[in-house]
């Protein structure tokens, strides 16, 4: 019985309540702003011949339209529909009140698509009000509002459905309220879907605009990748110069001095050779560490599964590792995922104060998914920390994404996705605890 009640709550009540809230916000936003913005847009266009007032006013009104459209896009994401932002960045010097700004706004197809969406969007948004009103209407009957009115002695008091003249009419409101409540919760998602489906016709970018936005995104990503590669090369050069190279120079000097003393002072030669052997060992260790920073041998030998488990074993707290990879990603993607997990675990160790952590790797629909989480204090900020920002740049080079969810008090979850295909099947176990 308890499981069936929980199932009804999970499948009907909770989604219905969320949809009702979304419908109320959508309706309020649509009914209070759309018509006013449409009228202001037309008025600013008509005022263009009047001393050029429209040239300055139209971009301002358009900015307001874009704010409202952006709010609808965020509401759509709340409802599980992704509507991308179609607006290109303003050109340099295109300030409000300038001819450049007006020309940029007028030439943008998204401006006219937004205006075409305003009035119909107000109508479909107003329909979303029923997603909130109908369940609320039924809830009044379920909560016994008619019975309360009748018991209070209100003559011909109105319940949710009809005037209350007697107790029978008040009692009949209860089953009808249940019907309206569940019917409203069920139909609300379709009413909101109607609004989102219409918004999906005009609010997303056109195919041409989408390609232009994609080109700009790839240009930024390429620049960030080049910068990251340059920084990595500088780090390798610095590590070689300050570490292995200095030790090799000292080794060469020791061997050269030993050659000069080999006949005169054999004991000094033995000491110099011992120092040279120690320096060579230290240089070799530093070179191995440098190579691990470029491409860890464990990654090449054991794949992403084994390499991540090795990382988990080095963390001084329990780390649950779950891997579901039916094959191996390409080496560059595998390396990017490995270093992303390594950085996530480093943050867990240094900053989180966590008692446990987890790593989840999976592959579905052509995308490698990586999740690193902990039960620590939260508050992780990828903008403030250079480590997570570097992970984001590394993933962006492969068209990957990173989302950090870290409210104060925790938990912290770093979710990453990388588009990739898998190659040969793996032979390691699929899940376990490290």
N, C-alpha and C positions, 0 to 999 in steps of 0.2 A: 504493500500500500504506500509506504513511504517512498519507494523508488518511483512509483507511478506519479505521485505528487511532484517529486523532484523533476521527473521527465516533463510533466506539463509546464512546470515553472520554467524549465530550461528551454523548451521548444516553443512555448507560446507566450507566457507572461513576460519574461525578461526581454526577449526581442521586441515584443509589442510595446512595452514601456519605453524602450530606447527609440523605437520608431515614432511613438507619440511625441516624445520630446523633440525629435528631429523635425517632425511635421509642424509642431508649434513654432519652432525657431524659423523654419523655412517660410511659413505663412506670414509671420510678423515681419521678417526681412523683406519679403516680396511685396506685401500690401502697403508697407510704410515708405518704401523707397523707389520702387520701379516706375510708377506713374510720374512721380515728381521729377525723377532724373530724365525720363523721356521728354517731358515738357520742357525742362531746362535745356536739354540738348537741342531740341527744335528751335527754342527761342534764341540760343546763342548762335545757331547757324543763320537765323533770319536777321540777326543784328550785325552780321559781317559788313553789309554796306553802310551801316551807321557808324561812321568815323572809325571803322576797324575794331569796334568793341568786341565783335564775335571772335576775332583772331586771338584775343587774349582770354576770352571767357570759355570758348569751346574746349581747349585743352584742360582747363580746370574742371569743367563738368565731366569730361571724359575720364579724368583721374578718379572722380567720385564713382563713376560707373564701374571702373575697373576694381575699385575697392569692394563694391557690392558683389561683383562677379567673383572676385577672389573669395569672399565669404561663402558664396554658394559652392565654390569648388571645395572648400574645406568641409562644408556640410556633406557634400557628396562623398568625400573620402571617409567621413564618419559612417556613411551608409555603405561603404565598400566599393564605391565607384571612383576610379581615378580619372580626374580631368586635369590635364596638364595646363600649365600657364602658357598662353600663346604669345605673350608680349615680348618683343625684342627690346634690348636696352636702348635708351634714348641716346642719340648721337651727341658728341661733345658740343657744348655751347647751346644746346636746345633747352633753354630755361623757360619757365612759365612767362607768358607775355611776349614771347619772341616769335618771329616768323618761322624760324627753324622748328620750334616746338609744334606749331600749328601744322606745318607741312608734314612733319613726322607722324603726328596723330592722324591726319586725314589720309595719308598714304598707307597706313596700317590696316589690312583687311579685318583684323580683330576688332577695331573700333566699330565698324559697321555691323559686324556679326553681333557684338554686344548690344548695340542699339536695336537690332532686329529681334533680339531675345527679350528685351525689357517687358513689353506689354504682354506677349504670350506667356512669358515667365511669371508675370504677376498673376495671370489666371491659373496656371498650373500650380503655382505656389499657394494661392488661395485655397485650392482644392485640398492641399496637404493639411489645412486646418481641421478637416474632417478626421484625419488620423489621430488628432488629439481630442476633438470635441465628442466624437461618437463614443469612445470608451469612457470618457468622463461622464457623459450623459447616462450611460449604463451604470457607472459606479455609484451615482447618486441613488439609483434604485436599490443596488446591492447593499449599500450602507444603511438603508432604511430611512432615507430622508422623508419619503411620504408618511411612514409610520410616525416619525418624530413630529411632523407637521400636524398629523391627525391627533396624536396624543396631546399636543399643545393646545388643541381646541381652536385651531385657526379655521375659521369658517370658509369653506370652499378654497382651502389652501391648495396651491399648485404643486404637484409632484413633477417628476421629470417627463411624464407622458400625458397626463390629463388632469383636470381639476378633481380634487379629492372631496367627494361628498359623503363617503362612508368608509368604514373599515375595510370592506371587501375591495374597494378600489385601491386603497393603500397597499393591501397585501398583494394584489395582482401586479403591482409595480416591481416586486422582487424578482419573479422569474423573467419578466421582460427586461429588467436591468441586467441580469446575467447574460441573456441573449445579446443585448446590445454591447455589453462589455467584451465578450469573446469575439463577436462579429467585428467590432471595431478594431480589436487587437490583431485579428487575422487580416482584415482588409486594409489596415493602415499601411502595411509595407508595400502594397500594390499602389496605393495612392501616392506615396513618396516615390516609388519607382517611376510612376508616370512623369512626375516633375523631373527626376534625374534623367530619364530617357530623352525628354525634350531638351534639357540643358546639354546633354551629350551631343546634340545635333549642332549647336552653335558655339558653346563655350570652349571646347577644345581647339587647338590650333589646326589650321588646314594642313593638307599634306605638304604643300610647299613651305608653309611656315614651320612645320614640324622638322622638315629636312634642314631648313636654315638654322633652327635652334640646335639641331643635332650637330651640325657643322661647327657652330660656335662652342658647343660643349666639348667636342673632340679637340678643337683648337686649344681650349683652356687645359684640357687633360694632357694633351701632348706637351704643352709648355711646362706643366707641373712635372710630368714624367722626365723631361729633359733636365729640369732643375734638380729633381731627385737623383737622377743618374750622375749628374755633375757633382752633387754633394757626396754621393757614395764614392765616386772616384777620388775626390779630395780626401775623404776619410781613409781610404785604402792607402793613398800616397802618404798621408801623415803617419799612419800606423807603421808602414814600411820604413819611413825615414827615421821615426823616433824609436822604433823597436828593432826589428830584424836587421835592417841595414846598419844601424849603429853597432850591433853585436858582431855582424860579419866583418865590419871594418876593424873592430878590436881584435877579432880572430885573425885577420890577415896580418895585422901589426905584430901580434904575438908570434905567429909562425915566422915572419920575417926576422924578428929579433932572435928567435931560436936558431935560425940558420946561421946567424952571425956568431952565436955563442956555442955552437955544437962542438967545436974543437977545444975551446978554452975553458968552458964551465958546464960540464954535462949535468950537474945538479940543477943549475938555473934553467937549462933546456927542459929538464923533466918537469919543473914547476910551470914553465911557460906552456908546455904541451898539455898539462893537466888543466890549466886555465882555458886553453883553447878548446879542449874537449867540453868543458862546462859551458863555455860561450856558445859552442855549436849546438849543444842540447837545448839551451834556452832559446836560441834563434829558431831552431826547428819547432819548438813548442809554440812560439809566437806565430810562426808561419801557419802552423796547423790551426791555431785559433782564428787567424785571419781568413783562412780557407773556409772554416766553419761559418764565419759571418757572411761569406759570399754564397755558398751552397753547402749545407751540412752533409757530411758523408752518410749519416744515419738516414737522411731523406732519400738519398740515392739507393741505399742498400735495402731499407725496410719500407719505403713508401711513406705516404702521408699518415697512414694509420699508425705504423710503428713509431714514426718520428714524433707524433703528437703524444703518444703514450710515454715515450722517453722524456718529453718535456714535463708531462704531468708527474712523473716519478721524482723529478727534481724540485717540485714545489713542496714547501714544508707544511702542507695541510692536505686533508683528503680531497682528491679531485676525481670526480666521476667522469669517465670517458665513454661516450657512445658514438660508434662509427658505423655508418651504413653506406658503404661505397662498393658497388659491384665491379669496380675497375679502378684504374689509376688516372688521375688528371694529367694533362700535359705538364712537363717539368716546370715551365715558368709559372703556371697557375699553382702548381703544387708548392713551389717555393714561396709564392706570395701568401698562400693560405697558412703555411708553416710559420712564417715570420709574424703574421697577424695574430696567430694563436700565442706565439712566444711573447709578443708585446702585451697581449691581454693578460697572460699569466703573470708577467712582470708587474703590471699594475695591481693585480690581486695581491701579490706578495708585498709590494712596497706601500700601498696606499689604502687598501680596502678595509683592513681589520677584520677580514672574514674568517669564519670557522670552517667553511667548505666551499668548493667551487665545482663547476661542471663544464665539460666541453662536449659539444654535439656536432658531428659532421654528417652530412647527408647529400644526396644528389637526386634531383627530380626536375623534370621538364627542361633538361639541358642546363641546369644551374647547380653549382656547388654551394651548399649552404653551410655556414660555420657560425656556431654560437659559443661564446665564452661568457659564463655568468658566475656570480658569487653572491653570498648572503651578507656582504659587508655593509658599511655605513652609507654607501652611495655617494652621490655628488660628483661623479666623474664628468669632466667636461672635455670633449675632444678638441674644442677650440683653444682652451687654455693649455692643454698638454701637447708638447711636440711629438710625443710617442704615438698617440692615437691619431694625430693629424698626419703623421708620416704613414701610418697604416692606411688611412683614407686615400692618400696620394698613390700609394703602391697599388691599391685595389683599383683606383680609377684608371690606371694604365691598362687594365684588362676589362674596362667597362663594368667594373664591379661597384658595389655600394656597401656602405657601412652605416648602421643606425645604432646609436648608444642610448639606452634607456637606463637612467640612474637617478631616481628621485632621492631626496634627502632621507636617510634611514634605510635605503636599499630596497630591493636588491639591485645590483648592476648587471645588465645584460647587454653584451655587444653582439649584434646580429650582422653578419656579413654574407653577401652573395656574390658569386663570380660565375659568369657564363662560361661553360666549358663542356666538352664531351669527354667521356671516359674511354680509356684504351683497354688493355688486357685485364682480365678478371684478377682480383686479388685473392690471396690464400690465407690471409690473417683473419682472426676472429672479428666478429662485427661489433661486439659491445663488451663492456667490462668496466671494472673500477680500478683506477690507478691509485 
